[in-house]
Amino acid sequence: MVFHYPNGRKYASGTKYGDLSTSRPLQINYGKRGMTLEEDLNESNQYYLSQSIAVVHKKPTPIQIVDVHYPKRSAAVIKEAYFKQASTTDYNGVYKGKYLDFEAKETRNSTSFPLQNVHEHQILHMEQVLRQQGIAFIIIRFATLEEIYLMEAHHLIAFWNRMLSGGRKSITKQEVESTSYKIPITFQPRIDYIKVIDKLIAKE
């Protein structure tokens, strides 16, 4: 089956997670590299749900089907489809009466986080969430370092605006460390970002 991204490029199953900024509902094969950020977050969210801690789900990416074959009357095989451009962020949900909305990005760059991994419509969406008193953020994984950070949306928006003003097109690793919360990898849940959310709520 052939999938295409909104720019028309074919989806390649071997593409590294952080190289393209479009959201992917399909699994990326990392071989022995371990689980992707998306898989870890999905497992973590399932743990939160099973323990009645929080209700957070990944938003499905719309797919436009353009070619379907019917080898049998009772079966349909999708031969070609396109990933539609996502309009918001990767995940949303509710925790302790607070609306959560966040993006998850992974990069193999060990010294900075490229802002090309984020889309303008995602920044605008986060701004809208903040105006409604929701909690918006981005979870960043530096894959080669196996380090994960939670950055609040207002910091991400500030770095984005710096870029628009002619500044650097990435966030340095040092800037990520100074403006974000580091999340350790644990057994259950794998990425316990709710502990950070507790800190954000306590600050309000």
C-alpha positions as CSV (number, residue, x, y, z in Angstrom):
1,M,0.0,0.0,0.0
2,V,1.3,3.5,-0.9
3,F,0.9,6.4,1.4
4,H,1.7,10.0,0.5
5,Y,2.3,13.0,2.7
6,P,0.4,16.3,2.1
7,N,3.3,17.5,-0.1
8,G,2.9,14.5,-2.4
9,R,6.0,12.7,-1.2
10,K,5.6,8.9,-0.7
11,Y,5.7,7.6,2.8
12,A,8.8,5.4,3.4
13,S,8.6,2.9,6.2
14,G,12.3,3.3,6.9
15,T,12.2,7.1,7.5
16,K,13.5,8.2,10.8
17,Y,10.9,9.6,13.1
18,G,12.4,13.0,13.6
19,D,13.3,13.8,9.9
20,L,9.7,14.7,8.9
21,S,7.5,17.0,10.8
22,T,4.2,15.5,9.9
23,S,2.4,13.4,12.5
24,R,2.5,9.6,11.8
25,P,-0.2,7.2,13.0
26,L,1.9,4.3,11.5
27,Q,4.7,2.5,13.3
28,I,8.3,3.4,12.4
29,N,10.6,0.4,12.4
30,Y,13.6,1.2,14.6
31,G,14.9,-2.4,14.9
32,K,17.0,-2.6,18.0
33,R,16.8,1.1,18.8
34,G,13.9,0.5,21.2
35,M,10.5,2.2,21.2
36,T,9.7,5.4,19.5
37,L,8.6,8.5,21.5
38,E,5.0,7.9,20.2
39,E,5.0,4.3,21.3
40,D,6.3,5.3,24.8
41,L,3.7,8.0,25.1
42,N,0.9,5.7,24.0
43,E,1.9,3.2,26.6
44,S,2.1,5.8,29.3
45,N,-1.3,7.2,28.4
46,Q,-2.7,3.7,28.5
47,Y,-1.2,3.3,32.0
48,Y,-2.7,6.6,33.1
49,L,-6.1,5.5,31.8
50,S,-6.0,2.0,33.4
51,Q,-5.1,3.6,36.8
52,S,-7.8,6.3,36.5
53,I,-5.1,9.0,36.6
54,A,-5.8,10.8,33.4
55,V,-7.6,10.5,30.1
56,V,-5.2,11.4,27.2
57,H,-5.3,10.1,23.7
58,K,-3.4,10.5,20.4
59,K,-5.5,12.4,17.9
60,P,-5.9,10.3,14.7
61,T,-4.3,11.7,11.5
62,P,-6.9,12.0,8.7
63,I,-6.2,9.9,5.7
64,Q,-7.6,10.4,2.2
65,I,-8.0,7.2,0.3
66,V,-7.5,7.5,-3.4
67,D,-7.2,3.9,-4.7
68,V,-9.1,0.9,-3.4
69,H,-9.1,-2.6,-4.9
70,Y,-11.8,-5.2,-4.2
71,P,-10.3,-8.7,-4.7
72,K,-13.4,-10.1,-3.0
73,R,-16.9,-8.6,-2.6
74,S,-16.5,-8.9,1.2
75,A,-13.0,-7.4,1.3
76,A,-11.4,-4.0,0.3
77,V,-7.7,-3.4,0.0
78,I,-6.4,0.2,0.2
79,K,-3.7,0.6,-2.5
80,E,-2.9,4.3,-2.2
81,A,-3.7,7.0,0.4
82,Y,-2.6,10.4,1.5
83,F,-1.9,11.7,5.0
84,K,-3.9,14.9,5.3
85,Q,-2.3,17.9,7.0
86,A,-2.9,17.7,10.7
87,S,-4.7,20.8,12.0
88,T,-3.6,20.7,15.7
89,T,-1.2,18.8,17.9
90,D,-0.6,15.1,18.6
91,Y,-2.3,14.5,21.9
92,N,-5.1,15.9,24.1
93,G,-7.0,14.9,27.2
94,V,-8.0,15.9,30.7
95,Y,-6.2,15.6,34.1
96,K,-7.7,16.8,37.4
97,G,-10.2,19.0,35.5
98,K,-7.4,20.6,33.4
99,Y,-7.4,20.3,29.6
100,L,-4.0,19.0,28.3
101,D,-2.9,19.5,24.7
102,F,0.6,18.7,23.5
103,E,2.9,17.9,20.6
104,A,5.6,15.1,20.7
105,K,8.8,15.4,18.6
106,E,11.9,13.4,18.3
107,T,15.2,14.6,16.9
108,R,18.6,12.8,16.3
109,N,20.3,16.2,16.7
110,S,22.2,16.1,20.0
111,T,23.0,19.9,20.2
112,S,19.7,21.5,19.3
113,F,16.0,21.0,18.5
114,P,15.2,22.2,14.9
115,L,12.1,24.4,14.8
116,Q,11.3,23.0,11.3
117,N,9.9,20.0,13.3
118,V,7.0,22.3,14.4
119,H,4.3,23.8,12.1
120,E,2.9,27.3,12.3
121,H,-0.6,25.9,12.7
122,Q,0.5,24.0,15.8
123,I,1.9,27.1,17.3
124,L,-1.3,29.0,16.6
125,H,-3.3,26.1,18.1
126,M,-1.2,26.1,21.3
127,E,-1.7,29.9,21.6
128,Q,-5.5,29.3,21.4
129,V,-5.3,26.6,24.1
130,L,-3.4,28.9,26.4
131,R,-6.0,31.7,25.9
132,Q,-8.6,29.2,27.2
133,Q,-6.5,28.5,30.3
134,G,-5.6,25.0,29.0
135,I,-2.2,23.4,29.6
136,A,-0.2,23.2,26.3
137,F,3.3,21.9,25.9
138,I,5.7,19.9,23.7
139,I,7.6,16.8,24.7
140,I,11.0,16.6,23.0
141,R,13.2,13.5,22.8
142,F,16.9,13.8,21.9
143,A,17.1,10.2,20.5
144,T,20.9,9.8,20.5
145,L,21.1,11.0,24.1
146,E,18.0,9.2,25.3
147,E,16.8,12.4,27.0
148,I,13.3,13.6,27.2
149,Y,12.1,17.1,28.1
150,L,8.7,18.8,28.6
151,M,8.7,22.4,27.4
152,E,5.7,24.6,28.2
153,A,4.0,26.2,25.2
154,H,4.9,29.8,26.1
155,H,8.6,29.0,25.9
156,L,8.2,27.2,22.6
157,I,6.2,30.2,21.2
158,A,8.9,32.6,22.4
159,F,11.6,30.6,20.5
160,W,9.3,30.4,17.4
161,N,8.8,34.2,17.5
162,R,12.6,34.7,17.8
163,M,12.9,32.7,14.6
164,L,10.3,34.8,12.9
165,S,12.2,37.9,13.9
166,G,15.3,36.6,12.1
167,G,16.9,34.7,15.0
168,R,18.1,31.1,15.0
169,K,16.0,28.4,13.5
170,S,16.5,26.0,16.3
171,I,16.5,25.8,20.1
172,T,19.9,25.0,21.6
173,K,20.2,22.0,23.9
174,Q,21.2,24.4,26.7
175,E,18.1,26.4,26.1
176,V,15.9,23.3,26.2
177,E,17.5,22.3,29.5
178,S,17.1,25.8,31.0
179,T,13.4,26.2,30.0
180,S,12.1,22.6,30.3
181,Y,11.5,19.8,32.7
182,K,13.6,16.6,32.2
183,I,11.5,13.4,32.3
184,P,13.3,10.2,33.2
185,I,12.4,6.9,31.5
186,T,10.8,4.6,34.0
187,F,9.1,1.2,33.9
188,Q,5.4,2.2,34.4
189,P,4.7,4.6,33.0
190,R,7.5,4.9,30.5
191,I,7.3,8.7,30.3
192,D,5.7,10.0,33.5
193,Y,4.9,13.5,32.3
194,I,2.0,13.8,34.6
195,K,4.4,14.5,37.5
196,V,5.5,17.6,35.5
197,I,1.9,18.6,35.0
198,D,1.4,18.5,38.8
199,K,4.3,21.0,39.1
200,L,2.7,23.2,36.5
201,I,-0.7,23.1,38.3
202,A,1.0,23.9,41.6
203,K,2.5,27.1,40.0
204,E,-0.9,28.4,39.1
